[in-house]
């Protein structure tokens, strides 16, 4: 069943579905809906979660293994499958359809970022939609974007005028996760106050000399010393590991697309950014990129507390492996 994001909570409460797919362009919005699903499933005794990040050489045996390993004493678990700028391929599509053709006690949550319109009509997507819940998040623009930001600000106890919003969006380059972090910082600097353009400028001027976008640029350009320096600043400033990992995942995924296809067609961004990616792609072995993709999934698990590893150390190690 296809529903809107506003209908999710009522569907979780009423229908108690076990199968979900969330599609969209913004990682933060996808993750926020996923968190609501996790919370609902936890209340229904889904104890553990296994996470998988899709790559072209993915081994999909985990879906059939999950079914075969079920017994009367097994804990119900969540199987989370993440896809970034790609679908599951022929093998994955078949594995998903086979899995859903049988009765399963586990919950299946598929999170898809950046899937093209044609792929959204694929059989595997329709199968998930028919078996459970599908939410296709449309990009926030204009009034819907300001409404989303306004709701976030309201929950934090602040009110922001239009000029201040415009400046914030300019400085965060439309990244919702970065904008969300800026709102949290504003709520600490100016609790329960009206945020004017002057206060927004003050907040931005008080920001760290390095931003997540500076790190992304240094990462793509393989500037080791700058990467390590910016990472340490971001850590000390309290930047969420999720935001840093998002930037790494974005660059690694774009590099993988260029390396695999031999072209930057389909990768969005200004010309200087595309040129940097193309140059980095030429100087990076495909096996290194594939290794980084696998490690991103492991770091994501660490951030969510599913391992005792330090996410900052893991991100640093991944960066060093990529740069070489």
PyMOL commands that set and color helices and strands:
alter all, ss='L'
color gray80, all
select helices_A, chain A and resi 5-14+27-42+61-68+89-100+119-121+123-131+142-155+162-171+176-189+197-205+212-220+224-236+241-261+271-282+286-303+311-323
alter helices_A, ss='H'
color red, helices_A
select strands_A, chain A and resi 19-24+46-53+76-84+107-113+133-136+159-160+194-195
alter strands_A, ss='S'
color yellow, strands_A
deselect
rebuild
show_as cartoon
